[in-house]
Amino acid sequence: MTLSVFSTHRRASCSLFTAVLLLATACAHQQPEARHEEPSHTKHSHGEHHGAIPHRFENAEEWAKRFEEPERDAWQKPDEVVKALALPPDAKVADIGAGTGYFAVRLARAVPQGRVYGVDIEPDMARYLGERAKRESLSHLEAVLGEPGDAKLPEPVDVVLIVNTYHHIGDRVAYMKRLGEKLRPGGRVVIIDFREESPKGPPRQHKLSPEQVRGELEAAGYGLAHTHDFLPDQYILVFQRG
C-alpha cells in the first residue's frame, strides 16, 4: 500500500504507503479538520510541489493501527490487487511508499523465491517495516529508506507498485524517469490512486485523473499496458517502459 523528485525546501513527510492511508481513513470518518488523511499502503512524504500533501509519520506503531485496520480491506482489496499483478514466485518487486507494510508483506508472501523492497522516506516507517519482516519471518522482504527524489532501489525490479502515493510526488515526470532506470526489461509500474469523485482519499484538488497520470507517465517514457477496474474508489493503471 510508500518517491519522486520532491521539493527540497521541505522534507516530504508522507510515507509512500503512508501518504495515503490517512487521507482515505479521515475522509471516511468525516473528520472536521481541513487536513484529510488517506489510508493507503503508500504514505510517502513528497514535499509540496504539484499539490503534494506534507505529513509526518514518526510513530509507526501508532500509524499501524490506522494503516492496518481491517475495514480498509473492504475497499482496498489488497489480496485481489496482488493476485491481479500475476507475479511469478521469483519476481522482484518494489512497493513505493510501503509504510507499515500493508502491501509489502502480502507481496512478499506472493513471491517466496523472489525479493520485495518496501520503500519509504520516513525513517521510522522503514525501521518498523524491517522489524516486521523479521517478526513475520519474511527474510526476502527488505525495508529501504528512500529519498524524496530517489527510491534508492538496490537493484532492478520486475514490478513497481505505487498505491495511494503517486499524487504526493513532487516532480512526477522526473521521478518516474529515474525510477524507470530500475526496471528490468519488460518491467511494469502499477499506479493505484483515488478517483476524483471518490469520497475517500485526499481533498479533490489533490486528486489526479487517470488521464493526467497517463500523460505524465507517457512524458516519462512509459506506455499504458492495461487497466483494472475492480476497486470501488480507485483506478489501477499498469505501465511499461517504452
N, C-alpha and C positions, 0 to 999 in steps of 0.2 A: 504496500500500500505504500526516500527521500523524494546549485546544479546547473548552472548556465553561467553566462558571463554576467554576473550580477553587479549591482552598484558597489563600488569600492568605497563610497563615502560612509556607508553604514553597513555593518555586518548583517547579512540577511539571516534572520533567525527562524525561519520555518524549516523544519526538518523535512527532507523530501517526503517521507511518509507523514512527517509531522505537519507540514503546512496545510494539510487538507482535512484531516480528521477533525480538527477543532471546528472549522467553519461549518461543516455539514452538521455536526452534532449540535452546535449552538443554534444554527438555523432551525433545526428540527425541534429544539426545545423552546424556540421563540424567546431567546434571551433579550432583554430590553437594551443591552449595550449596543453602541454603534459598531463595535468590533464584532464581526461574525467569525466564529471558529468552525472549521470544517473537519470532520473526521475523515481521515484518509490515511492510507499507508504511507503517504508521502507528505511529510511536512518538512519542507526544505526551506531554509531561510534564504531568500533571494533578493534582499535589498529592496529598493523602492523604484527601480526602473520599470517602465512599461506596466505600471499598476501593481507591482509586486507588493505583497502584504507582509510587513515585518511582524514576527512573533519571536518570543524566546521560549525554549523548551529545555530548561536546565534540569528540572526534576523529573527524570524519565519515569521513575516509579509511579509518580502521581499521574503523569500523562498516560501511562499504560492503562490506567483504569478507564480512561475515555476511549483511547485508540482501540482497545481490545474488547470493548463492551459487546456482548452477544447480539444486541439489537442492530449493530452495524451489518452483521452478516446478511440480514434480510434484504438490504438494498445494495450492498457492495458485492454480494455473491462471489466471495473470493475463490471458492472451490471451482465454480463454473469458469471464472476468469482463467485460473491456472489450467484447467482442462482445455479451454479454447486455445491456449498457447501451443498445444500439441508438442510438448518438449520431449526430445529423446532423453533417456535416462542419464546420458553422459554430457548433456548440454551445459554450457557455461552461461550464466545469467547474471545480469546486474539489476538490482532494484534501487532505483534512484529516489532518494527521499525515504529511506527504509524505516526511519523512526524506531519504534519498539519491535519491529519485525512482523507486523501483521501479514504482509505478503511474503517477506523474505523467508520465514520459517516454512510456509506452505511450498514455496518454490524449492527449498532445499529437500523437502520430503518427496517432491516430484522428480528430482534428478539425483538419485542416490549415488550414482557414479560420476556425477558432474561437479560443478562448483558454482556457488552463489555468492555474489558480493553485495552486501547491504550497505549502500552509501548514504551518509548523512553528513551535513556540515555542522551539526550541533554535537560537540564532544560528548555530552552526557548521553545522547542517544546512541552514539557509536559504542560508548562504554557499556550501556545497557544491553545492546544487541549482542556484543561479544560475549557478555556473561550469560545471556540467554542461550546462545548457541552451545556453550559448554554445558549448561544446565540440562539442555534437551538432547545432548549427545549428537549434535549436528556439526561434526568436525569439518565438513566441507562448506559450511556457511561462515563467511568471513566479514566482519564489520570493517568498513572503510571510512575513514574521516576524510570527506571531500572538501573542496573549496568552492566558493560561490561561482567561480568561472571554470572549474575543472572537477570532474567526478573522481579523478585520481585512480582510475581503474588500473590494477597492476598488470592486466593482460587483456587482449581482445576477447570479446564475448560473442555468443550467438544471438542473444536476445537482451534488449534493454527494456525494462518495464518502468514506466513513469506514471504513477497513479496520483491523481489529485494534486499534482505538484507543478505541472508544466506552466500553469498560469502564474506561478510565483517566480519564475525565472526572469532575470533581467533582460539581457541581450540574447534573446532566444535563438536567433539565427546563428550568431557566432558560437553560442554554446553547443548547438546541435552539430555544427560543422566540426567542432573539436571532438565531440562525442563520437562522430562517425569514424574517426581515426581509430577508435577502439572496438569497431565492429569487425567480426570475421566475415569472409566472403559469403554473401547470401544472408547476412545477419539482418535482424529485424529490430525496429524500435516500435514499441507499443505504448500509445498515449491514451490514458483514460482520464477524462475530466468532466466537469459538470456542464450539463446543458444550460443554456441561458434561461430557459423557462422553469428550471427545477427550483423547488423551494429549499433544497439543500445546497451546501457549498458556500462560497464567498458571496458578497453582495453582487448584484447583477453587473455592475460596472467593471468588476474584476474578472468576470467570466469571459471565455473565448469561444467563439463559434467554431464548429468543425471546419468551416471554410477558411477561417483565419489561420487555424492550426495547419491545415493543409498547405496554404500559401507560404507560411513561414518554413515549413519542412521542405517544400519544393525549392525555396530560395537557398536552403542549406544543402541542397544536393540529394534529396530523397524523393521517392515516388510513393504514392499511396498504393499499397498492395491489396488490401481489403479492409472491410469494417465488420463489426459485430453490433447487434442492437438489442441484446437481451437484458441490459441493465436499465432499471426504471428511471434513473436520474442522470445517467452519464452516457457519453459516447465512447466507443472504443475504435481507435484508428491504428492501423498497422502499416508501417512504412518500411521500405527497404532502400538502401543506399543506391543511388543511380550509377 
